[in-house]
Amino acid sequence: MEIRQISADEVGRILPIRAYAFEATPLTPERTEEALRFMSFRMQNITLTAEEDGEVLASVAGIPMRQNVRGAVHPMLGVAGVVSNPIARRRGHVRTLMHELLRRGRDEGSPVSTLYPFRGTFYGRLGYVGLPADRIVTLRPTDLASLLPLDLPGEVRVRRVADAWDDLETLLDRGIVTRHGFAEFPPYRRAQIRDENLYWLVTAHIDGQVVGALPYRITDYGGELIGDTLLCDGPIARALLLRFLATHADQVETVTLRVDPAERPELWSNDFAGTITSTVKVPHPAPPMARVLDLPALAGLPTGEARVALTVVDDPYIGGDWTLDGAGGALSVTAGSPSDVRLTAAALSGLVYGVLGPQEIVARGLGVVPASTWDSLSTLFPRADAWVFLNF
């Protein structure tokens, strides 16, 4: 078996197995053409293949992204397009490719990685830990009627995505520096969203500044208004966007949108009568997972003031003995000595991303954490709501 990084002009070679994994197949000629155009926006990804006698057996792709981790923005390796030829599955090809991709991502300067799994247990063994799932809200526009008479400061504008692109970029650039877990596409992937121009975009503005946005489309008269992700800077921005949705009461039957896992839609209105779900199933949809690839590179991360010695076991990227110190509210990472605190890479990643506490690590069998260190670990890495925002 040969592992190759394929060039941009070879990206069509992986279309058959990628389509087989993620699409209704066999592809029609029209869908094949559309899929090839879609893949043209991925030519700058790091795409690795496992090949035998010139046949692609498996493929993985790395997207050079950025992510906010506890307030510090770092390069992030987004993993996508993990596929295997059906006649070559369960032979270790994907695992081999993943290790090569993670090694390259780490060596090229990405200290963290995020992905959407086909099966969480597979990626858990590669050091990833689960992050919160987005919440999906479905309601009737009439459930938001109480917002209509409110005198809110600001206004909304409705345009096609391409026409409102500068406003959306402003919000995305703000999100990457303000929201823990928030991820950002490279420019060539942003261009896909702009150039395809498939959505309406309603934006909220206060004092001339864009403070919220929602991409959406409408299926039909009497049908659905299907929103993508509600992005807003505060309650007034959110209320402006929701009030806009309320004006569709005589046009659509339901509104659906994705929201931050920390949102509480049941408190949006006294008359709220919708459904709020977080559906998790195998193979899809599954919430994101993340892992740390380079612990020393996270030095300076905002943390609590505590000091902990720990050992990360059985990991080729962050394995070893470490001393973590949050003196002054910024993380320092130095080589240490063997410790009674013994963590898997997934456990350490869970602490960094704020989704696991020390007791949960013990309860899930992800490490050995003496009770005497629980307070120090919780102080060093307080719980936090990680919101990836992007789905890739």
VEXDRENVEX-812541 format. One line per field, with one value per residue (C-alpha): x, y, z; chain. Coordinates in nm, 4 decimals, decimal comma. Layout:
N
east c(X	...)
north c(Y	...)
up c(Z	...)
chaine c(A	...)
//
This chain:
392
east c(0,0000	0,1238	0,0264	0,0203	-0,0719	-0,2626	-0,2340	-0,5169	-0,5591	-0,6050	-0,8859	-1,1451	-0,9892	-1,1414	-1,4906	-1,6169	-1,5426	-1,6387	-1,9719	-2,0279	-1,9763	-2,1726	-2,4227	-2,7132	-2,5393	-2,4806	-2,4447	-2,6376	-2,4278	-2,5712	-2,4807	-2,1323	-2,0724	-2,2052	-1,9897	-1,6760	-1,7506	-1,8049	-1,4670	-1,2964	-1,3283	-1,1252	-0,8171	-0,6062	-0,6917	-0,4259	-0,5711	-0,4051	-0,4872	-0,4027	-0,3509	-0,2764	-0,1923	-0,3168	-0,6578	-0,7693	-0,8574	-0,9150	-0,8783	-0,8729	-0,8532	-0,7176	-0,8498	-0,6110	-0,8404	-0,8235	-1,0004	-1,0570	-0,9460	-1,0358	-0,9864	-0,6620	-0,6777	-0,4653	-0,4180	-0,6465	-0,6496	-1,0060	-1,0468	-1,3061	-1,3729	-1,2719	-1,3749	-1,2859	-1,3565	-1,6253	-1,4109	-1,1176	-1,2879	-1,1748	-0,8190	-0,6687	-0,6277	-0,8219	-0,6365	-0,3026	-0,4046	-0,5361	-0,2069	-0,0174	-0,2556	-0,2359	0,1426	0,1584	-0,0904	0,1081	0,4403	0,2946	0,1853	-0,1662	-0,1765	-0,5441	-0,7758	-1,1538	-1,3784	-1,7293	-1,7084	-1,8657	-1,8303	-1,7168	-1,5472	-1,3147	-1,1929	-1,1901	-0,9144	-0,7265	-0,7400	-1,0502	-1,3171	-1,6781	-1,7921	-2,1507	-2,4053	-2,5838	-2,9455	-3,2063	-3,5092	-3,8373	-4,1253	-4,4152	-4,3664	-4,6725	-4,4779	-4,2667	-4,5591	-4,4921	-4,1756	-4,3585	-4,4765	-4,1432	-3,9556	-3,6060	-3,3016	-3,1647	-3,2863	-3,2686	-3,1718	-3,2437	-3,0126	-2,8647	-2,5549	-2,3176	-2,4601	-2,4291	-2,0905	-1,8984	-2,1414	-2,1184	-1,7382	-1,7403	-1,9399	-1,7218	-1,4054	-1,5549	-1,6617	-1,3155	-1,1710	-1,4612	-1,6119	-1,4457	-1,4429	-1,5420	-1,3736	-1,2938	-1,2631	-0,9673	-1,0475	-1,0931	-1,3682	-1,5403	-1,5419	-1,7584	-2,0380	-2,0208	-1,9985	-2,2724	-2,5038	-2,7738	-2,9243	-3,0958	-2,9139	-3,0969	-2,8625	-2,9245	-2,7673	-2,7400	-2,5882	-2,4536	-2,2749	-2,3719	-2,4546	-2,6332	-2,7056	-2,9056	-2,8691	-3,1967	-3,4087	-3,7829	-3,9127	-4,2507	-4,5596	-4,7059	-4,3834	-4,0736	-3,8255	-3,5058	-3,2372	-2,8730	-2,7031	-2,8246	-2,5237	-2,5780	-2,3912	-2,6315	-3,0036	-3,1090	-2,9443	-3,1182	-3,4542	-3,4189	-3,3647	-3,6429	-3,8852	-3,8053	-3,8917	-4,2220	-4,3247	-4,3477	-4,6553	-4,8785	-4,6163	-4,4612	-4,5839	-4,2600	-3,9167	-3,6118	-3,2682	-2,9474	-2,8336	-2,5397	-2,5581	-2,5641	-2,8797	-3,2097	-3,4789	-3,7514	-3,6896	-3,7182	-4,0904	-4,3643	-4,5621	-4,2815	-4,4275	-4,1674	-3,9293	-3,5644	-3,3569	-2,9985	-3,0077	-2,7040	-2,6832	-2,4428	-2,3407	-2,5063	-2,5672	-2,2973	-2,1612	-1,8025	-1,4947	-1,1603	-0,8147	-0,4860	-0,1951	0,0793	0,0580	0,3610	0,2204	-0,0774	0,1451	-0,0170	-0,3692	-0,5959	-0,6367	-0,7061	-0,4216	-0,3195	-0,0289	-0,0609	0,1863	0,0411	0,1346	-0,0356	-0,0176	-0,0049	-0,0185	0,2337	0,1625	0,1248	0,2322	0,4784	0,5250	0,4177	0,3899	0,1089	0,1087	-0,1526	0,0351	-0,0798	-0,3759	-0,1695	-0,0734	0,2900	0,3894	0,7182	0,8559	0,7896	0,8338	0,6051	0,2849	-0,0005	-0,2324	-0,2385	-0,4562	-0,5378	-0,5064	-0,8879	-0,8974	-0,6397	-0,8241	-1,1494	-0,9901	-0,8454	-1,1757	-1,3704	-1,6036	-1,4681	-1,3922	-1,1585	-1,4399	-1,5896	-1,2520	-1,2513	-1,6170	-1,5560	-1,2387	-1,0254	-0,7596	-0,6441	-0,7010	-0,6443	-0,9084	-0,6351	-0,5860	-0,9508	-0,9643	-0,6364	-0,7381	-1,0812	-0,9197	-0,6619	-0,9213	-1,2685	-1,5674	-1,6501	-1,9095	-1,7213	-1,9142	-1,7508	-2,0190	-1,9000	-2,0132	-1,7562)
north c(0,0000	0,3486	0,6702	0,9747	1,3389	1,3966	1,7149	1,9514	1,8117	1,4594	1,5437	1,3885	1,0454	1,0315	1,1313	0,7718	0,6556	0,9915	0,9865	0,6221	0,7171	1,0404	1,0529	0,8740	0,6545	0,5742	0,9411	1,0832	1,2652	1,5959	1,5209	1,4074	1,7419	1,9258	1,7171	1,7881	2,1598	2,1261	1,9540	2,2345	2,4430	2,1794	2,1719	2,3454	2,0847	1,8348	1,5232	1,1888	0,8595	0,4981	0,3268	-0,0199	-0,0890	0,2584	0,2091	0,4462	0,2380	0,5193	0,8944	1,1664	1,5435	1,8143	2,1702	2,4417	2,6353	2,8484	2,7963	2,9902	2,7821	2,9527	3,2963	3,2251	3,1738	2,8883	2,7156	2,4133	2,1034	2,0372	1,6734	1,5853	1,3510	1,0382	0,7585	0,4023	0,1881	-0,0623	-0,3586	-0,2322	-0,1444	-0,2658	-0,3174	-0,0224	0,2105	0,5001	0,4726	0,4776	0,7814	0,9615	0,9213	1,0533	1,3484	1,4357	1,4135	1,6484	1,8889	1,9028	1,9441	2,2250	2,4210	2,3129	2,2403	2,1338	1,9405	1,9177	1,6872	1,5471	1,1709	0,8810	0,6926	0,8533	0,5447	0,5245	0,8805	0,8464	0,5905	0,8540	1,0981	1,2985	1,3997	1,4957	1,8586	1,9819	1,9296	2,2234	2,2620	2,2498	2,4695	2,4157	2,6543	2,8362	3,2035	3,2774	3,1516	3,4673	3,7071	3,8771	4,0268	4,2102	4,5179	4,5688	4,8926	4,7499	4,9609	4,8659	4,7283	4,4199	4,3877	4,0992	4,0206	3,7243	3,5879	3,7158	4,0684	4,0702	3,8997	4,1820	4,1834	3,8064	3,8189	4,0861	3,8595	3,5570	3,7560	3,8733	3,5233	3,3733	3,6126	3,6110	3,2596	2,9519	2,6662	2,8870	2,7696	2,9613	2,8333	2,9327	3,1919	2,9334	2,7579	3,0851	3,1596	2,8533	2,9849	3,3258	3,2030	2,9394	3,2112	2,9619	3,1465	3,4588	3,6363	3,8465	4,0697	4,2751	4,6189	4,8497	5,1988	5,1058	4,7937	4,4423	4,2375	3,9299	3,7147	3,4123	3,2418	3,0795	2,9542	2,9076	2,5791	2,7014	2,9042	2,7311	2,5361	2,5844	2,8589	2,6607	2,8567	2,7624	2,8889	3,1828	3,4062	3,7036	3,9297	3,9501	3,9405	4,2495	4,1206	3,7878	3,9562	4,1588	3,8395	3,6469	3,9350	3,9179	3,5477	3,6290	3,8377	3,5135	3,3877	3,4126	3,2690	2,9582	2,6971	2,6326	2,7817	2,5660	2,6897	2,5789	2,7584	2,7661	2,4721	2,7300	2,8980	2,8616	2,8963	2,8055	3,1499	3,3453	3,4069	3,3376	3,1811	2,9540	2,6170	2,4689	2,1771	2,1911	1,8897	1,7700	1,4556	1,2314	0,9050	0,6872	0,7584	1,0991	1,3488	1,3448	1,6369	1,7512	1,6099	1,7757	1,6916	1,8550	1,7751	1,9894	2,0738	2,3095	2,5136	2,6033	2,7972	3,1290	2,9853	3,1705	2,9426	2,9484	2,9918	2,6395	2,4007	2,0324	1,7609	1,4943	1,2159	1,1687	0,8015	0,6138	0,9063	0,9829	1,3571	1,4762	1,1685	1,2248	1,3883	1,7513	2,0270	2,2716	2,6043	2,8772	3,1405	3,4857	3,3389	3,2117	2,8497	2,7457	2,3949	2,2345	1,8819	1,7087	1,3828	1,0779	1,1691	0,9943	1,1872	0,9684	1,0830	0,9648	1,2217	1,2396	1,3223	1,5991	1,7347	1,7296	1,9427	2,1921	2,2307	2,2514	1,9593	1,7213	1,7704	1,5478	1,3388	1,2800	1,1580	0,8979	0,8071	0,7473	0,5478	0,8022	0,8346	0,8069	1,1305	1,1262	1,3198	1,5429	1,6958	1,7521	2,1119	2,2064	2,0601	2,2242	2,5588	2,5290	2,4285	2,5548	2,4086	2,6016	2,5887	2,5077	2,6036	2,5069	2,6904	2,5505	2,2154	2,0643)
up c(0,0000	-0,0894	0,0904	-0,1368	-0,1095	-0,4297	-0,6307	-0,7186	-1,0677	-0,9242	-0,6826	-0,9155	-0,8520	-0,5052	-0,6194	-0,6643	-0,3089	-0,1578	-0,3386	-0,2385	0,1273	0,1457	-0,1409	-0,3022	-0,5570	-0,8365	-0,9254	-1,2162	-1,4800	-1,3557	-0,9950	-1,0990	-1,2656	-0,9607	-0,7243	-0,9269	-0,9096	-0,5348	-0,4988	-0,6899	-0,3728	-0,1871	-0,4045	-0,1389	0,1242	0,2282	0,0646	0,1371	-0,0302	0,0366	-0,2982	-0,4247	-0,7893	-0,8768	-0,7098	-0,4329	-0,1272	0,1222	0,1524	0,4182	0,3861	0,6117	0,5957	0,7228	0,9548	1,2695	1,6023	1,9213	2,2206	2,5482	2,3931	2,2077	1,8302	1,6955	1,3599	1,3521	1,1343	1,0220	0,9205	0,6569	0,3665	0,5595	0,3239	0,2371	-0,0653	0,0459	-0,0652	0,1431	0,4719	0,8153	0,6972	0,8868	0,5880	0,7401	1,0713	0,8887	0,6847	0,9932	1,1772	0,8767	0,8412	1,2120	1,2045	0,9061	1,0594	1,3830	1,2034	0,9916	1,2984	1,3977	1,7742	1,7655	1,5351	1,4962	1,2933	1,2596	1,3204	1,1362	1,4663	1,7888	1,9330	1,6320	1,6795	2,0574	2,0139	1,8127	2,1042	2,0120	2,2624	2,1937	2,1904	2,2407	1,9654	1,8076	1,9077	1,6313	1,6909	1,5053	1,5662	1,4067	1,3234	1,5389	1,8428	1,8071	1,7667	2,1018	1,9508	1,6717	1,8690	2,0480	1,9832	1,9414	1,8593	1,5206	1,1898	0,9683	0,6026	0,3642	0,0712	-0,1095	0,0627	-0,2054	-0,1775	0,2031	0,2109	0,3806	0,6735	0,7152	0,7027	0,9726	1,2040	1,1312	1,1980	1,5258	1,6250	1,5854	1,8453	2,0932	2,1095	2,2559	2,0047	1,7096	1,3878	1,0718	0,7140	0,4959	0,2263	-0,0492	0,1451	0,2302	-0,1413	-0,2024	0,0193	-0,1456	-0,5048	-0,4778	-0,3411	-0,2413	0,0570	0,1644	0,4452	0,7008	0,8997	1,2132	1,2540	1,5552	1,5194	1,1791	1,3029	1,1959	1,5069	1,3775	1,0746	0,9631	0,6226	0,5175	0,2305	0,1847	0,0440	-0,0801	0,0040	0,3071	0,3490	0,5621	0,6277	0,6765	0,8517	0,8806	1,1988	1,4046	1,4676	1,6947	1,9342	2,2242	2,3041	2,1071	1,7888	1,8426	1,9024	1,5807	1,3802	1,5546	1,5057	1,1332	1,1347	1,3046	1,0011	0,7965	0,9852	0,6767	0,4420	0,5961	0,8396	1,0275	1,0872	1,1549	1,2563	1,4289	1,7424	1,9801	2,2283	2,5091	2,3744	2,5643	2,2964	2,5468	2,6997	2,3750	2,4200	2,6689	2,3848	2,2662	2,1686	1,9364	1,9664	2,0654	1,9732	1,9640	1,7549	1,7831	1,5927	1,3954	1,1295	1,0999	1,2467	1,5123	1,7138	1,6554	1,8241	1,8928	2,0185	2,1133	1,8806	2,0343	2,4043	2,4312	2,1407	2,3627	2,6026	2,6838	2,6758	2,9230	3,2267	3,5974	3,8440	3,9446	3,8887	3,7959	3,7008	3,4724	3,2340	2,8979	2,8067	2,4771	2,2366	1,9619	1,9624	2,3229	2,5168	2,7998	3,1373	3,1681	3,4258	3,3528	3,5360	3,5111	3,7136	3,6057	3,4179	3,1234	3,0657	3,0732	2,9628	3,0634	3,0604	3,3918	3,5776	3,5928	3,7751	3,9540	3,7200	3,4109	3,1215	2,7728	2,4944	2,4849	2,8574	2,8239	2,5201	2,7172	2,9894	2,7414	2,5550	2,8819	2,8124	3,0787	3,4459	3,6467	3,7955	3,4507	3,3259	3,6016	3,5459	3,1737	3,2235	3,0396	3,3045	3,6630	3,8546	4,2332	4,4248	4,5685	4,2200	4,1282	4,2504	4,0831	3,7477	3,7662	3,8472	3,5701	3,3092	3,4102	3,2268	2,9094	2,6296	2,3077	1,9930	1,6636	1,4577	1,1224	0,9873	0,7518)
chaine c(A	A	A	A	A	A	A	A	A	A	A	A	A	A	A	A	A	A	A	A	A	A	A	A	A	A	A	A	A	A	A	A	A	A	A	A	A	A	A	A	A	A	A	A	A	A	A	A	A	A	A	A	A	A	A	A	A	A	A	A	A	A	A	A	A	A	A	A	A	A	A	A	A	A	A	A	A	A	A	A	A	A	A	A	A	A	A	A	A	A	A	A	A	A	A	A	A	A	A	A	A	A	A	A	A	A	A	A	A	A	A	A	A	A	A	A	A	A	A	A	A	A	A	A	A	A	A	A	A	A	A	A	A	A	A	A	A	A	A	A	A	A	A	A	A	A	A	A	A	A	A	A	A	A	A	A	A	A	A	A	A	A	A	A	A	A	A	A	A	A	A	A	A	A	A	A	A	A	A	A	A	A	A	A	A	A	A	A	A	A	A	A	A	A	A	A	A	A	A	A	A	A	A	A	A	A	A	A	A	A	A	A	A	A	A	A	A	A	A	A	A	A	A	A	A	A	A	A	A	A	A	A	A	A	A	A	A	A	A	A	A	A	A	A	A	A	A	A	A	A	A	A	A	A	A	A	A	A	A	A	A	A	A	A	A	A	A	A	A	A	A	A	A	A	A	A	A	A	A	A	A	A	A	A	A	A	A	A	A	A	A	A	A	A	A	A	A	A	A	A	A	A	A	A	A	A	A	A	A	A	A	A	A	A	A	A	A	A	A	A	A	A	A	A	A	A	A	A	A	A	A	A	A	A	A	A	A	A	A	A	A	A	A	A	A	A	A	A	A	A	A	A	A	A	A	A	A	A	A	A	A	A	A	A	A	A	A	A	A	A	A	A	A	A	A	A	A	A	A	A	A	A	A	A	A	A	A	A	A	A	A	A)
//
